Each structure stands twice: as C-alpha cells, then as structure tokens.
Amino acid sequence: MRQVESENSVMIVDDSIAEKPYTDKNGILRRRYDHSRQRNVKGLNSMTCLYHSQ
C-alpha cells in the first residue's frame, strides 16, 4: 500500500457482526460484543477494507 499511497487517498476499515442466534457455536461463530446493541451476541465477524486514491 505504501507504494501507491498519495496525499489525496483514504483507507476505510469497517468490521461487522452478522448475528446468528440459532446456529450452533463452531470455529467461526462465537460470542462477540456488539457495540451498536451494547451487548454480547453470537455471530460471524467480518472486516471490510477499502482504499481509494486518485
């Protein structure tokens, strides 16, 4: 990323939780703290990263 970095660029990182309350716990699904709901939920955590530059 440093090779294409410029003054007019931005990196946006977002993490999301897809709540799965009725699915059995496994290696991917587990309890996570959801800041938007202010409580722990069982779900799948994903991260999205976007880099925009002119």
C-alpha distance matrix in Angstrom:
0.0 3.8 5.3 5.5 6.0 9.8 12.9 13.7 10.8 11.3 10.1 13.2 14.2 17.7 19.9 23.2 26.4 28.6 32.0 34.1 37.4 39.6 37.5 38.2 35.9 33.8 30.7 28.4 30.7 31.7 32.6 29.8 30.3 29.8 29.4 30.5 33.7 34.2 35.2 34.2 33.8 33.6 30.7 27.4 24.2 21.1 17.6 15.7 12.2 11.5 8.8 11.0 10.8 13.9
3.8 0.0 3.8 5.5 5.0 8.5 11.5 13.3 11.2 12.2 11.8 15.3 16.5 20.2 22.5 26.0 29.2 31.7 34.9 37.3 40.4 42.7 40.6 41.3 38.8 36.8 33.5 31.4 33.7 34.4 35.0 32.2 32.4 32.0 31.3 32.6 35.9 36.0 37.2 36.4 36.4 36.3 33.6 30.5 27.1 24.2 20.6 18.9 15.3 14.5 11.5 13.0 12.0 14.6
5.3 3.8 0.0 3.8 5.8 8.9 12.4 14.0 12.4 14.2 14.2 17.7 19.2 22.8 25.2 28.5 31.7 33.8 37.3 39.4 42.7 44.8 42.7 43.4 41.0 38.8 35.6 33.5 35.9 36.9 37.8 35.1 35.5 35.0 34.4 35.5 38.8 39.2 40.3 39.4 39.2 38.9 36.0 32.7 29.5 26.4 22.9 20.9 17.3 16.1 12.8 13.7 12.0 13.9
5.5 5.5 3.8 0.0 3.8 6.5 10.3 11.1 9.3 11.5 12.1 15.6 17.6 21.2 23.9 27.0 30.4 32.4 35.9 38.2 41.6 43.7 41.8 42.8 40.7 38.7 35.7 33.3 35.4 36.6 37.4 34.5 34.8 33.9 33.2 33.9 37.3 38.0 39.3 38.7 38.2 38.1 35.0 31.8 28.7 25.3 21.8 19.3 15.6 13.7 10.1 10.3 8.3 10.1
6.0 5.0 5.8 3.8 0.0 3.8 7.2 8.5 6.8 8.9 10.0 13.8 16.0 19.7 22.6 25.9 29.4 31.8 35.1 37.7 40.9 43.3 41.6 42.7 40.4 38.7 35.7 33.2 35.1 35.9 36.3 33.3 33.1 32.2 31.1 32.0 35.5 36.0 37.5 37.1 37.0 37.2 34.4 31.4 28.0 24.9 21.2 18.7 15.0 13.1 9.4 9.5 7.6 9.9
9.8 8.5 8.9 6.5 3.8 0.0 3.8 5.5 5.6 8.8 11.2 14.8 17.7 21.3 24.5 27.7 31.4 33.7 37.0 39.8 42.9 45.5 44.0 45.3 43.1 41.6 38.8 36.1 37.8 38.5 38.7 35.4 35.0 33.8 32.4 32.9 36.6 37.1 39.0 38.9 38.9 39.4 36.6 33.8 30.4 27.2 23.5 20.9 17.1 14.7 11.0 9.8 7.0 8.1
12.9 11.5 12.4 10.3 7.2 3.8 0.0 3.8 5.7 8.7 11.8 15.1 18.2 21.7 25.1 28.2 31.9 34.4 37.6 40.6 43.5 46.3 45.1 46.5 44.3 43.1 40.4 37.7 39.0 39.4 39.3 35.9 35.0 33.7 31.9 32.3 36.1 36.5 38.7 39.0 39.2 40.0 37.4 34.8 31.4 28.4 24.7 22.1 18.5 16.1 12.7 11.1 8.6 9.3
13.7 13.3 14.0 11.1 8.5 5.5 3.8 0.0 3.8 7.0 10.6 13.4 16.9 20.1 23.7 26.5 30.3 32.5 35.8 38.9 41.8 44.6 43.5 45.2 43.2 42.1 39.7 36.7 37.9 38.5 38.3 35.0 34.1 32.4 30.6 30.7 34.4 35.2 37.5 37.9 37.8 38.7 36.0 33.4 30.1 27.1 23.4 20.5 17.1 14.2 11.0 8.6 6.2 6.6
10.8 11.2 12.4 9.3 6.8 5.6 5.7 3.8 0.0 3.8 7.0 10.1 13.5 16.8 20.3 23.2 27.0 29.2 32.5 35.5 38.5 41.2 40.0 41.6 39.6 38.4 36.0 33.0 34.2 35.0 34.9 31.6 31.0 29.4 27.9 28.1 31.8 32.6 34.6 34.8 34.6 35.3 32.5 29.9 26.6 23.4 19.8 16.9 13.4 10.6 7.4 5.6 4.2 6.8
11.3 12.2 14.2 11.5 8.9 8.8 8.7 7.0 3.8 0.0 3.8 6.5 10.0 13.2 16.8 19.7 23.4 25.8 29.0 32.1 35.0 37.8 36.7 38.3 36.3 35.4 33.0 29.9 31.0 31.6 31.4 28.0 27.3 25.6 24.2 24.3 28.0 28.8 30.9 31.1 30.9 31.8 29.1 26.6 23.2 20.2 16.6 13.9 10.6 8.2 5.9 5.4 6.6 9.8
10.1 11.8 14.2 12.1 10.0 11.2 11.8 10.6 7.0 3.8 0.0 3.8 6.6 10.1 13.4 16.6 20.3 22.7 25.9 28.9 31.8 34.6 33.3 34.8 32.7 31.6 29.2 26.2 27.4 28.0 27.9 24.7 24.2 22.8 21.7 22.1 25.7 26.4 28.1 28.0 27.8 28.4 25.7 23.1 19.7 16.7 13.0 10.5 7.1 5.7 4.4 6.4 8.8 12.4
13.2 15.3 17.7 15.6 13.8 14.8 15.1 13.4 10.1 6.5 3.8 0.0 3.8 6.7 10.3 13.2 16.9 19.3 22.5 25.6 28.5 31.3 30.3 31.9 30.0 29.3 27.2 24.0 24.7 25.3 25.1 21.8 21.2 19.4 18.4 18.6 22.1 23.1 24.8 24.8 24.5 25.3 22.6 20.2 16.9 14.0 10.5 8.1 5.7 5.1 6.4 8.4 11.5 14.9
14.2 16.5 19.2 17.6 16.0 17.7 18.2 16.9 13.5 10.0 6.6 3.8 0.0 3.8 6.9 10.2 13.8 16.5 19.6 22.6 25.4 28.2 27.1 28.5 26.4 25.7 23.5 20.4 21.1 21.6 21.5 18.2 17.9 16.4 15.8 16.5 19.8 20.6 21.9 21.6 21.3 21.9 19.2 16.8 13.3 10.7 7.2 5.8 4.5 6.5 8.8 11.6 14.8 18.4
17.7 20.2 22.8 21.2 19.7 21.3 21.7 20.1 16.8 13.2 10.1 6.7 3.8 0.0 3.8 6.6 10.3 13.0 16.0 19.1 21.9 24.8 23.9 25.6 23.7 23.4 21.7 18.3 18.5 18.9 18.6 15.4 15.0 13.2 12.8 13.2 16.3 17.5 18.8 18.5 17.9 18.6 16.0 13.9 10.6 8.4 5.7 5.2 6.5 8.8 11.8 14.3 17.8 21.2
19.9 22.5 25.2 23.9 22.6 24.5 25.1 23.7 20.3 16.8 13.4 10.3 6.9 3.8 0.0 3.8 7.0 10.2 12.9 15.9 18.6 21.6 20.6 22.0 20.0 19.8 18.2 14.9 14.9 15.2 14.9 11.8 11.8 10.4 10.9 11.7 14.3 15.4 16.0 15.2 14.5 15.0 12.5 10.5 7.0 5.6 4.3 6.3 8.8 11.8 15.0 17.8 21.3 24.7
23.2 26.0 28.5 27.0 25.9 27.7 28.2 26.5 23.2 19.7 16.6 13.2 10.2 6.6 3.8 0.0 3.8 6.6 9.4 12.6 15.3 18.3 17.6 19.5 18.0 18.2 17.3 13.8 13.0 13.6 13.2 10.6 10.9 8.7 10.1 10.1 12.1 14.0 14.2 13.4 11.9 12.4 9.7 8.2 5.7 5.3 6.3 8.2 11.5 14.2 17.7 20.2 23.9 27.1
26.4 29.2 31.7 30.4 29.4 31.4 31.9 30.3 27.0 23.4 20.3 16.9 13.8 10.3 7.0 3.8 0.0 3.8 5.9 9.1 11.6 14.6 14.1 16.0 14.6 15.3 15.0 11.6 10.0 10.5 10.1 8.1 9.0 7.2 9.9 10.0 10.8 12.7 12.1 10.7 8.6 8.7 6.1 5.5 4.5 6.4 8.9 11.4 14.9 17.7 21.3 23.9 27.5 30.8
28.6 31.7 33.8 32.4 31.8 33.7 34.4 32.5 29.2 25.8 22.7 19.3 16.5 13.0 10.2 6.6 3.8 0.0 3.8 6.4 9.6 12.1 11.6 14.1 13.6 14.5 14.9 11.4 9.5 10.9 11.2 10.4 11.8 9.9 12.9 12.2 12.3 14.9 13.9 12.3 9.2 8.5 5.4 5.1 6.5 8.0 11.1 13.1 16.8 19.4 23.1 25.5 29.3 32.4
32.0 34.9 37.3 35.9 35.1 37.0 37.6 35.8 32.5 29.0 25.9 22.5 19.6 16.0 12.9 9.4 5.9 3.8 0.0 3.8 6.1 9.1 9.5 12.1 11.9 13.8 15.0 12.0 9.1 9.7 9.4 9.4 10.8 9.3 12.7 12.0 11.0 13.5 11.8 10.1 6.5 5.8 4.2 6.5 8.7 11.2 14.4 16.7 20.3 23.0 26.7 29.1 32.8 35.9
34.1 37.3 39.4 38.2 37.7 39.8 40.6 38.9 35.5 32.1 28.9 25.6 22.6 19.1 15.9 12.6 9.1 6.4 3.8 0.0 3.8 5.7 5.7 8.7 9.4 11.5 13.5 11.0 7.8 9.1 9.8 11.1 13.3 12.5 16.1 15.7 14.2 16.5 14.2 11.9 8.1 5.7 4.7 7.2 10.5 13.1 16.7 19.1 22.8 25.6 29.3 31.8 35.5 38.6
37.4 40.4 42.7 41.6 40.9 42.9 43.5 41.8 38.5 35.0 31.8 28.5 25.4 21.9 18.6 15.3 11.6 9.6 6.1 3.8 0.0 3.8 5.9 8.3 9.4 12.5 15.1 13.3 9.7 9.8 9.6 11.6 13.5 13.0 16.6 16.2 13.9 15.8 13.1 10.9 7.3 5.6 6.9 10.3 13.3 16.3 19.8 22.4 26.1 28.9 32.6 35.1 38.8 41.9
39.6 42.7 44.8 43.7 43.3 45.5 46.3 44.6 41.2 37.8 34.6 31.3 28.2 24.8 21.6 18.3 14.6 12.1 9.1 5.7 3.8 0.0 3.8 6.6 9.2 12.2 15.3 14.1 10.8 11.6 12.3 14.8 17.0 16.8 20.4 20.0 17.7 19.6 16.8 14.4 11.0 8.6 9.5 12.3 15.8 18.5 22.2 24.7 28.5 31.2 34.9 37.5 41.2 44.2
37.5 40.6 42.7 41.8 41.6 44.0 45.1 43.5 40.0 36.7 33.3 30.3 27.1 23.9 20.6 17.6 14.1 11.6 9.5 5.7 5.9 3.8 0.0 3.8 6.5 8.8 11.9 10.9 8.1 9.8 11.6 14.3 17.1 17.3 21.1 21.0 19.3 21.0 18.1 15.2 11.8 8.5 8.5 10.4 14.1 16.8 20.6 23.2 26.9 29.8 33.4 36.2 39.8 43.0
38.2 41.3 43.4 42.8 42.7 45.3 46.5 45.2 41.6 38.3 34.8 31.9 28.5 25.6 22.0 19.5 16.0 14.1 12.1 8.7 8.3 6.6 3.8 0.0 3.8 6.4 10.1 10.3 7.8 8.9 11.2 14.4 17.6 18.6 22.4 23.0 21.1 22.3 19.0 15.7 12.8 9.3 10.0 11.8 15.2 18.1 21.8 24.8 28.3 31.5 35.0 38.0 41.6 44.8
35.9 38.8 41.0 40.7 40.4 43.1 44.3 43.2 39.6 36.3 32.7 30.0 26.4 23.7 20.0 18.0 14.6 13.6 11.9 9.4 9.4 9.2 6.5 3.8 0.0 3.8 7.2 7.8 5.4 5.8 8.5 11.8 15.3 16.8 20.6 21.7 20.1 20.8 17.5 13.9 11.5 7.9 8.8 10.2 13.2 16.3 19.8 23.1 26.4 29.8 33.2 36.3 39.8 43.3
33.8 36.8 38.8 38.7 38.7 41.6 43.1 42.1 38.4 35.4 31.6 29.3 25.7 23.4 19.8 18.2 15.3 14.5 13.8 11.5 12.5 12.2 8.8 6.4 3.8 0.0 3.8 5.5 5.3 6.9 10.4 13.2 16.9 18.5 22.1 23.5 22.4 23.1 20.0 16.3 14.1 10.5 10.2 10.2 12.8 15.5 18.8 22.1 25.2 28.6 31.8 35.1 38.5 41.9
30.7 33.5 35.6 35.7 35.7 38.8 40.4 39.7 36.0 33.0 29.2 27.2 23.5 21.7 18.2 17.3 15.0 14.9 15.0 13.5 15.1 15.3 11.9 10.1 7.2 3.8 0.0 3.8 6.0 7.4 11.1 13.0 16.8 18.5 21.9 23.6 23.1 23.5 20.8 17.2 15.3 12.0 11.0 10.0 11.6 13.8 16.8 20.1 22.8 26.4 29.4 32.8 36.0 39.6
28.4 31.4 33.5 33.3 33.2 36.1 37.7 36.7 33.0 29.9 26.2 24.0 20.4 18.3 14.9 13.8 11.6 11.4 12.0 11.0 13.3 14.1 10.9 10.3 7.8 5.5 3.8 0.0 3.8 6.5 10.0 11.2 14.9 16.0 19.3 20.7 20.5 21.3 19.0 15.6 13.4 10.2 8.2 6.4 8.2 10.3 13.5 16.7 19.7 23.2 26.3 29.6 33.0 36.4
30.7 33.7 35.9 35.4 35.1 37.8 39.0 37.9 34.2 31.0 27.4 24.7 21.1 18.5 14.9 13.0 10.0 9.5 9.1 7.8 9.7 10.8 8.1 7.8 5.4 5.3 6.0 3.8 0.0 3.8 7.1 9.0 12.6 13.7 17.3 18.4 17.7 18.6 16.0 12.6 10.0 6.6 5.1 5.1 7.9 10.9 14.4 17.7 21.0 24.4 27.8 30.9 34.4 37.9
31.7 34.4 36.9 36.6 35.9 38.5 39.4 38.5 35.0 31.6 28.0 25.3 21.6 18.9 15.2 13.6 10.5 10.9 9.7 9.1 9.8 11.6 9.8 8.9 5.8 6.9 7.4 6.5 3.8 0.0 3.8 6.4 10.1 11.9 15.5 17.2 16.1 16.4 13.5 9.8 8.1 5.2 5.8 7.1 8.8 12.4 15.5 19.1 22.2 25.7 28.9 32.2 35.6 39.1
32.6 35.0 37.8 37.4 36.3 38.7 39.3 38.3 34.9 31.4 27.9 25.1 21.5 18.6 14.9 13.2 10.1 11.2 9.4 9.8 9.6 12.3 11.6 11.2 8.5 10.4 11.1 10.0 7.1 3.8 0.0 3.8 7.0 9.3 12.7 14.6 13.2 13.0 9.9 6.1 5.3 4.2 6.4 8.7 9.7 13.5 16.2 19.8 22.8 26.2 29.4 32.5 36.0 39.5
29.8 32.2 35.1 34.5 33.3 35.4 35.9 35.0 31.6 28.0 24.7 21.8 18.2 15.4 11.8 10.6 8.1 10.4 9.4 11.1 11.6 14.8 14.3 14.4 11.8 13.2 13.0 11.2 9.0 6.4 3.8 0.0 3.8 6.2 9.5 11.8 11.1 10.7 8.4 5.3 5.5 6.2 7.0 8.5 8.0 11.6 13.7 17.2 20.0 23.4 26.5 29.5 32.9 36.4
30.3 32.4 35.5 34.8 33.1 35.0 35.0 34.1 31.0 27.3 24.2 21.2 17.9 15.0 11.8 10.9 9.0 11.8 10.8 13.3 13.5 17.0 17.1 17.6 15.3 16.9 16.8 14.9 12.6 10.1 7.0 3.8 0.0 3.8 6.2 9.0 8.5 7.3 5.7 4.2 6.3 8.7 9.7 11.4 10.2 13.3 14.8 17.9 20.4 23.6 26.5 29.3 32.6 36.1
29.8 32.0 35.0 33.9 32.2 33.8 33.7 32.4 29.4 25.6 22.8 19.4 16.4 13.2 10.4 8.7 7.2 9.9 9.3 12.5 13.0 16.8 17.3 18.6 16.8 18.5 18.5 16.0 13.7 11.9 9.3 6.2 3.8 0.0 3.8 5.5 5.5 5.8 5.7 5.8 6.5 9.4 9.6 11.1 9.9 12.5 13.8 16.4 19.1 21.9 25.0 27.4 30.9 34.2
29.4 31.3 34.4 33.2 31.1 32.4 31.9 30.6 27.9 24.2 21.7 18.4 15.8 12.8 10.9 10.1 9.9 12.9 12.7 16.1 16.6 20.4 21.1 22.4 20.6 22.1 21.9 19.3 17.3 15.5 12.7 9.5 6.2 3.8 0.0 3.8 5.5 4.8 6.9 8.6 10.1 13.2 13.3 14.4 12.6 14.5 14.9 17.0 19.2 21.6 24.4 26.5 29.8 33.0
30.5 32.6 35.5 33.9 32.0 32.9 32.3 30.7 28.1 24.3 22.1 18.6 16.5 13.2 11.7 10.1 10.0 12.2 12.0 15.7 16.2 20.0 21.0 23.0 21.7 23.5 23.6 20.7 18.4 17.2 14.6 11.8 9.0 5.5 3.8 0.0 3.8 5.7 8.2 10.3 10.8 14.0 13.8 15.0 13.7 15.1 15.7 17.3 19.6 21.6 24.6 26.3 29.7 32.7
33.7 35.9 38.8 37.3 35.5 36.6 36.1 34.4 31.8 28.0 25.7 22.1 19.8 16.3 14.3 12.1 10.8 12.3 11.0 14.2 13.9 17.7 19.3 21.1 20.1 22.4 23.1 20.5 17.7 16.1 13.2 11.1 8.5 5.5 5.5 3.8 0.0 3.8 5.5 8.1 8.7 12.2 12.9 15.1 14.6 16.7 18.1 20.0 22.6 24.8 28.0 29.9 33.3 36.3
34.2 36.0 39.2 38.0 36.0 37.1 36.5 35.2 32.6 28.8 26.4 23.1 20.6 17.5 15.4 14.0 12.7 14.9 13.5 16.5 15.8 19.6 21.0 22.3 20.8 23.1 23.5 21.3 18.6 16.4 13.0 10.7 7.3 5.8 4.8 5.7 3.8 0.0 3.8 7.3 9.4 13.2 14.5 16.6 15.8 18.2 19.2 21.5 23.9 26.2 29.1 31.2 34.5 37.6
35.2 37.2 40.3 39.3 37.5 39.0 38.7 37.5 34.6 30.9 28.1 24.8 21.9 18.8 16.0 14.2 12.1 13.9 11.8 14.2 13.1 16.8 18.1 19.0 17.5 20.0 20.8 19.0 16.0 13.5 9.9 8.4 5.7 5.7 6.9 8.2 5.5 3.8 0.0 3.8 6.5 10.2 12.2 14.9 14.7 17.7 19.4 22.1 24.8 27.5 30.5 32.9 36.3 39.6
34.2 36.4 39.4 38.7 37.1 38.9 39.0 37.9 34.8 31.1 28.0 24.8 21.6 18.5 15.2 13.4 10.7 12.3 10.1 11.9 10.9 14.4 15.2 15.7 13.9 16.3 17.2 15.6 12.6 9.8 6.1 5.3 4.2 5.8 8.6 10.3 8.1 7.3 3.8 0.0 3.8 7.0 9.4 12.3 12.4 15.8 18.0 21.1 23.9 27.0 30.1 32.8 36.3 39.6
33.8 36.4 39.2 38.2 37.0 38.9 39.2 37.8 34.6 30.9 27.8 24.5 21.3 17.9 14.5 11.9 8.6 9.2 6.5 8.1 7.3 11.0 11.8 12.8 11.5 14.1 15.3 13.4 10.0 8.1 5.3 5.5 6.3 6.5 10.1 10.8 8.7 9.4 6.5 3.8 0.0 3.8 6.2 9.5 10.6 14.1 16.8 19.8 23.0 26.0 29.4 32.0 35.6 38.9
33.6 36.3 38.9 38.1 37.2 39.4 40.0 38.7 35.3 31.8 28.4 25.3 21.9 18.6 15.0 12.4 8.7 8.5 5.8 5.7 5.6 8.6 8.5 9.3 7.9 10.5 12.0 10.2 6.6 5.2 4.2 6.2 8.7 9.4 13.2 14.0 12.2 13.2 10.2 7.0 3.8 0.0 3.8 7.4 9.5 13.1 16.4 19.5 22.9 26.1 29.5 32.4 36.0 39.4
30.7 33.6 36.0 35.0 34.4 36.6 37.4 36.0 32.5 29.1 25.7 22.6 19.2 16.0 12.5 9.7 6.1 5.4 4.2 4.7 6.9 9.5 8.5 10.0 8.8 10.2 11.0 8.2 5.1 5.8 6.4 7.0 9.7 9.6 13.3 13.8 12.9 14.5 12.2 9.4 6.2 3.8 0.0 3.8 6.5 9.8 13.3 16.3 19.8 22.9 26.4 29.3 32.9 36.2
27.4 30.5 32.7 31.8 31.4 33.8 34.8 33.4 29.9 26.6 23.1 20.2 16.8 13.9 10.5 8.2 5.5 5.1 6.5 7.2 10.3 12.3 10.4 11.8 10.2 10.2 10.0 6.4 5.1 7.1 8.7 8.5 11.4 11.1 14.4 15.0 15.1 16.6 14.9 12.3 9.5 7.4 3.8 0.0 3.8 6.6 10.2 13.2 16.8 20.0 23.5 26.4 30.0 33.4
24.2 27.1 29.5 28.7 28.0 30.4 31.4 30.1 26.6 23.2 19.7 16.9 13.3 10.6 7.0 5.7 4.5 6.5 8.7 10.5 13.3 15.8 14.1 15.2 13.2 12.8 11.6 8.2 7.9 8.8 9.7 8.0 10.2 9.9 12.6 13.7 14.6 15.8 14.7 12.4 10.6 9.5 6.5 3.8 0.0 3.8 7.0 10.4 13.7 17.0 20.4 23.5 27.0 30.5
21.1 24.2 26.4 25.3 24.9 27.2 28.4 27.1 23.4 20.2 16.7 14.0 10.7 8.4 5.6 5.3 6.4 8.0 11.2 13.1 16.3 18.5 16.8 18.1 16.3 15.5 13.8 10.3 10.9 12.4 13.5 11.6 13.3 12.5 14.5 15.1 16.7 18.2 17.7 15.8 14.1 13.1 9.8 6.6 3.8 0.0 3.8 6.8 10.2 13.5 16.9 20.0 23.6 27.0
17.6 20.6 22.9 21.8 21.2 23.5 24.7 23.4 19.8 16.6 13.0 10.5 7.2 5.7 4.3 6.3 8.9 11.1 14.4 16.7 19.8 22.2 20.6 21.8 19.8 18.8 16.8 13.5 14.4 15.5 16.2 13.7 14.8 13.8 14.9 15.7 18.1 19.2 19.4 18.0 16.8 16.4 13.3 10.2 7.0 3.8 0.0 3.8 6.7 10.2 13.5 16.7 20.1 23.6
15.7 18.9 20.9 19.3 18.7 20.9 22.1 20.5 16.9 13.9 10.5 8.1 5.8 5.2 6.3 8.2 11.4 13.1 16.7 19.1 22.4 24.7 23.2 24.8 23.1 22.1 20.1 16.7 17.7 19.1 19.8 17.2 17.9 16.4 17.0 17.3 20.0 21.5 22.1 21.1 19.8 19.5 16.3 13.2 10.4 6.8 3.8 0.0 3.8 6.7 10.3 13.2 16.8 20.2
12.2 15.3 17.3 15.6 15.0 17.1 18.5 17.1 13.4 10.6 7.1 5.7 4.5 6.5 8.8 11.5 14.9 16.8 20.3 22.8 26.1 28.5 26.9 28.3 26.4 25.2 22.8 19.7 21.0 22.2 22.8 20.0 20.4 19.1 19.2 19.6 22.6 23.9 24.8 23.9 23.0 22.9 19.8 16.8 13.7 10.2 6.7 3.8 0.0 3.8 6.8 10.1 13.5 17.0
11.5 14.5 16.1 13.7 13.1 14.7 16.1 14.2 10.6 8.2 5.7 5.1 6.5 8.8 11.8 14.2 17.7 19.4 23.0 25.6 28.9 31.2 29.8 31.5 29.8 28.6 26.4 23.2 24.4 25.7 26.2 23.4 23.6 21.9 21.6 21.6 24.8 26.2 27.5 27.0 26.0 26.1 22.9 20.0 17.0 13.5 10.2 6.7 3.8 0.0 3.8 6.5 10.1 13.4
8.8 11.5 12.8 10.1 9.4 11.0 12.7 11.0 7.4 5.9 4.4 6.4 8.8 11.8 15.0 17.7 21.3 23.1 26.7 29.3 32.6 34.9 33.4 35.0 33.2 31.8 29.4 26.3 27.8 28.9 29.4 26.5 26.5 25.0 24.4 24.6 28.0 29.1 30.5 30.1 29.4 29.5 26.4 23.5 20.4 16.9 13.5 10.3 6.8 3.8 0.0 3.8 6.7 10.4
11.0 13.0 13.7 10.3 9.5 9.8 11.1 8.6 5.6 5.4 6.4 8.4 11.6 14.3 17.8 20.2 23.9 25.5 29.1 31.8 35.1 37.5 36.2 38.0 36.3 35.1 32.8 29.6 30.9 32.2 32.5 29.5 29.3 27.4 26.5 26.3 29.9 31.2 32.9 32.8 32.0 32.4 29.3 26.4 23.5 20.0 16.7 13.2 10.1 6.5 3.8 0.0 3.8 7.0
10.8 12.0 12.0 8.3 7.6 7.0 8.6 6.2 4.2 6.6 8.8 11.5 14.8 17.8 21.3 23.9 27.5 29.3 32.8 35.5 38.8 41.2 39.8 41.6 39.8 38.5 36.0 33.0 34.4 35.6 36.0 32.9 32.6 30.9 29.8 29.7 33.3 34.5 36.3 36.3 35.6 36.0 32.9 30.0 27.0 23.6 20.1 16.8 13.5 10.1 6.7 3.8 0.0 3.8
13.9 14.6 13.9 10.1 9.9 8.1 9.3 6.6 6.8 9.8 12.4 14.9 18.4 21.2 24.7 27.1 30.8 32.4 35.9 38.6 41.9 44.2 43.0 44.8 43.3 41.9 39.6 36.4 37.9 39.1 39.5 36.4 36.1 34.2 33.0 32.7 36.3 37.6 39.6 39.6 38.9 39.4 36.2 33.4 30.5 27.0 23.6 20.2 17.0 13.4 10.4 7.0 3.8 0.0
